């Protein structure tokens, strides 16, 4: 891992000396040094490069001296560590520097052995602090998102419950309406067969309502009503499965049921429309046992990964010709398998554009996104990682290369420990 150090000193010779002394570490990219001649320039460099971890500063400099610089460093980045290197090593300067947040104080002429040890301690402290801050931010983000999802889940569950009852009434009444219609048809056919008297008024009414067309079309109408109502009923069941309120307790869950409910919710995005062709979903489900887990949270993982795959395929198709799309139609592949008797594995892959190694490495970082402003928050995969790894003691991996598609692999143990770990593995 490359460590970045900013040296702030108005003595040009110091830059040459430092580069000579640390040349091997600089060549191996272990250390990267940048230089500024005063505190004002240093602040500008810190603004443009937030990866700088340690500031090595003199005290006596033009425009802004080292002690004033120390006062501004915490405003820029509270994780920065500053080491003062000065010929003015009197007690007053040391006290002032330490009171303003200096990590250490070295005197000139520089003892490079002492400097190396001090830089090593400073860099280790920065790395640990930044790791702690990142973990804290991830935990806070997870809690906020969990609260948000719980609220949405309660809202959706309430709406689903309200919709379910009228859907049930309609579905039941459609069945009765079909039976009544068939009874009436039988009676009407008997009447038309045996009542041979031609009554002009009745004949006119038959022609006016186009009775033959009505008798032909009404079964189709009732059938479409039944199909639409069954579709609503299926969506309601999927929504109930998807938003199961389970934040406080684990339960045995059918993973395939969770994936299927997610696909039903996303079905409208998989269909062809004016701007995008159909996205086919190919499933290869293994023989999975029930898994002890938090179903609602795992469903959220499936939703995040599948929605990202759809986004990637939609964007990819915008850059492809119709012939290219026909030759290689957009597909999402879902495969599940049980490993021995202790864990299950879910593979979700697409044949989209893939990603660079640089993007793949940052994929689970909070707020990292390659989507345009307003389209992505950069939290979906970060939250998914925390749900799988922190909440379920599992693993979430991404395999991807440019032009070779992307695959997410979710590994979940069949049974969770009695005391759930809340720290990252």
N, C-alpha and C positions, 0 to 999 in steps of 0.2 A: 504494500500500500504506500503510495507516494505522500510524503508530508511536505507541506508548504510553509516556508518561513519568510517573513518580511524583515529585512534589515534596514533600519532607519538611522542614517549617519551622514553628516555633511563632509566626511573625509573620503575622497574618491579611492584612496589607496586601500581602504578597508574592504571594498568590494572585491578587489583583485586578490587580497590575502585570503578572504573567506572562500572564494571560488577555487583557489589553489589548494587550500587545506582539505576541503570537502570534495575534491574533484572526482574521486572514485564513487562516492555516494551520489553525486550529481549525474555522472555518466550512467550509473545503474538505475537512475530515476527513483532512487530511494528518498532523496531530498531535492526539493526545488526551491531555490532562493530567488527572491525579487528584492529590489533596492529602491529606497527613496531617500532624498537628501534633507527632508524636514517633516515635521508632523503633519502639515497640511497635505503634502503629496502622499504620505502614508495613508491618511484617511480616504483619499481618492482611490488608492489601490485596493484598500479593504472593501470599498463600495463596489468595485468592479470584479473582485475575486473573493467570494465568501468562503472559499475552501482554505484560505490562509488560516493556520492554526496558532502560530507563535509569532510574536513581534519582538524583535531584538533591537532595542533603541538606545541611542545616546541621550544625554540630557541637554547639553548646550548646542542648540542649532538655531538657524535663522527662521523667521516667520512664525513657527510654532515649535517650542522646545519639547523635550521628551516628557517632562512632568505634565505639561498641558495635554499632550497626546494621551497619556495614561487616563486622564479625566474623561476623554471622549471614547475610549475603547469599549467600555461596557455598553455604551449606547449603540455601538455598531454590532457587537456580538458578545453576549455574556459568557460564552464558552472560550473566548480567546485567552491566551496566556501571554503576558508581557515580561520580558527579561530586560532589565536595565544594564547597559554596559557603559561605564563612564569613568573618566579620570577623576571626577569629582566624587570620591568615595567617602566624604565626611558623613558623620552620623545624621546630620540634618537632612541631607539629600536622601540618604537611605530610608529614614523614617517617612519623609514625604512620599517617596516612591512606593513604599509598602502600604502606606495609608491610602494611596490612590489605586491600589489593586495590583501592584507588580508581583509577579510570581517569585522572582529572585533578583538579586543584584550582584553584578560582577564588576570588577574594577579593571581599568586599563593600566599597563599593557595586558592584553588578553592572554590568559592561560588556556590554550586550546583544549587541553585535556579536561579542565574544569568546564569549559564551554560545551564540550561534547556531552558530558554527563548531565549538565543543566538542560541542554536541548532535549536530550533523551527523556528526562523526567517531565519536562514541560509537554512534550508531544504525547507521552503516555497519559498524562493528566487530561489533555485536550480530548484525546480519543475516547477515554473513559467517560468524561463529562458529556461529550456529544452523543455517545452511545446511550447514556442514561436519559438524556433529553429526548432522543429519538424514541426510546422505549416508552417514556412517559407520554409523549405526544400520541404514540400509537394506542396506548391504553386509553387516553382521554378520547381520542377519535372513535375507538371501538365503543366506549360507553355512550357517547353522544349518538352514534349511529344506531346502537342497540335500542336506546330509548326512542329514537325516531321510528325505527322499524316496529317496535312494540306498539307505538301509537297508531301507525298506519295499519298494523295487523288488527288492532282492536276495531278501527274504523271499517276496514274491509270485512272483517268477520260480522260486524253489525249489519252492514249493508247486505252482505250475502244472506244472512239470516232473514232479513226483510224480503229479499227477492225470492228465497227458496219457497216460502209458503204460497204466494200467488202462482209461482211456476208449477208447484205440485197440484194446485187446484185446476190450472189450465190443462195440465197433462192428463189428469183424471177425467176432466170434462170432455176433452177431445175424444177419448176412448168411448164415452157414452154417446157423443154426437155421431161418431162413426156407426155405432150400433143402431141408433135411432134412424140414421139416414138409410142404412141397408133395409130396415124394416119398412120404412116409407116407400122405398123403391119397389120392394116386393109387392106391397099393396097397390101402388100406382100401376105396375106392370099387369097385375091381375085385372085391375079396372080397365085398362086400355085393351086387354085381350078379350074380356067377356062383355064389356059394355059397348056393343056395336052401334048403338044409336048415335047418329051424327048430330050433335047439338052445336049449332054455329057459335053460340056464345063461348062454349068450352074450347072449341077449336081455335077461336080467335085468341083466347087467353093463352093457349099452348103456344101459338105462333108468337104472341107478344113477348113471352118470357123466354123464348127459344129453349123449350123444355129439353129437347134432345142434347143441345150443347151443355145445359146445366147438369143433366144427368151424367154426361161424360166428364165435365170439368170438376164437379164438386168432390169426387174422390181424390183427385189430384190436389185440390185446395186443402182438404182435410189432412192429407198425407204431408204436405209441406208445413202445415201448422204443427203436426206431430213432430216432424224432424226439427223444426225451429225450437220447439219447446224442450225436446230432448237435448238439443245443443245447449240451451240455457241451463238445463238441469246438470249437464256434464260440466259446464263452466263453474257453476255454483259448488259442485263437489270438489272440483280442482282448486278453487279458491279456499275452500275450507281446509283442504290438505296443505295448501301452500302456506297459509298464515297460521298454522297451529300455534297456539300460545303455549310455549314450553320453555320460557327463559329460566325457570327455577327448578325444573326437574327433567331428567333424561327419561326416555321411554324407548321401547322396541319399535322399530320403524322399517317399513318396506321401502328401500331406496328406489326401486323402480317406480313405485307409486309417486314418490317425490319428483323424479325426473319427468314422468308423464304429465303430472299436474303443471309443471313448469312449461313444458312444450305446448300444452293446451292454451295457457295464458299467452304464450308468444306466437301462437298460430297465425295471427293476423300479419305478423312481420315475416313469416316464412312464405306466405303466398305471393304470387307474381302480382306486380302492379305496373303502372305506366312507366316508372323509372327503373324498376329492378325486376329481374327474372325470379322465378321460384327458387327457393333454397330447399333442397331435399335433405331430410334427416334420415340417416341410416343407423338402425340400432342393432346391436348384437349383445343381448342380455345373457349373462351367465346365470347359473343357479346360485342366487345369493340367499343367505340366511337373513333373518331380521337383525337389524343393527341397533345397539344401544346408543342413542344420540339425542341431540336437540333437533327435531325434524324441521321446525320453521327456519332455523339458522342454516341448516344444510341446504334447504330449498333456496335460500337467498344466495348461497354459493353457486348453485346450478344456474340460477337466474343471471347472476353477474357474468359468469363465464359464457353462457349461451348468448346473452345479449351482446357481449363483446365480439363473439364470433360472427354474429349477424351483421354488426356494424362493419367489421373488417371485410366481409364478403360483399356488402353493399358498396362500400368505397372502392373495392377492387374491381367490381363490375363496371363502375363508371369509367374506368380507364381501359376497359377491354372492348374489343369489337364483338358484334353479334356472332361472327363465325368462331371467335375464340371462346365465347361463352358456351356455344353449342358443343364445341369440341371438348370442353372441360367444364361441365355444369357445376354450379355452386353446391357444395355438400357439407353437411356436418355429420361426423361419425361419433356415435356414442357406444362404448363397449364397457361392460362390467365383468368382473371376475372375482372369485373368492380365492384367497391365498391360504392354503392349508386350512386351519380352523381358527385363525386368530385375526385376520383382517380382510377387508374387501378393497378393491381398487376400481376406480371409475376413470375411464379415458374419454375425454371430450376433445375432438380434433376437427379442424376445418382444412379445406384445400385452398385457402386464401393466399395472400401475398407473403405471409410470414413476417419476420421482423429481424432487425439487426441485433447483434450480440449486445451492443450497448443498451438498446431498449429493453431487451430481455432481462439484463442484469438489474434494471431499475423498476421492473414491472410491479413488484409488490411494495414499492416505496409509497408512503402516504402522499397524496396530491400529485403524483406523477401521472401525466396523461399525454398522449400524442394527439388527442382529439382537439378540434377547434374550441375556442372560448365559448362557453355556454352549452356545449354538448356533453362534456365529461367533467366530473369533479376530481378524478384521480383517487377516489376512495374505494371504489367497488372491489378491486382485486386486493387492496390492502386489507379491507375488512374481511374478505374471503380467506385470506391467509391467516388472519387472527382466529377466525372461526374454526378453521380446519386444524391449525397447529396448536393454538392456545386452548381452545374450548374442547377439542376432540382428541388431542394428543396424536394427531395424524401428520401427514405431509402433503404439501401442495407444491407441485413442480410444473415448470413450463419448458417444453422442448420446441424450439422454433429456429428456422433459418430462412433467410430471404428467398422468396420464390418456392418455398417448400412447405408452406402451411404452418399451422401452429397446433400444438397438442398440450392440453392441461391434464395432469395426472393427479388424482385425489386418492390418498390412501387413508383409510379410517379403520382403527381397531374395532373388532366386533363388540367388545365390552370395554366400558370406561371404568377407570379406578373410582373407588367410592368417594375419594376426596379429589375434586377437580382442580388440577393445577392451573393457575392463572398467570404463570410466567412463561416466557418464550423459551422453547427448547434450544 
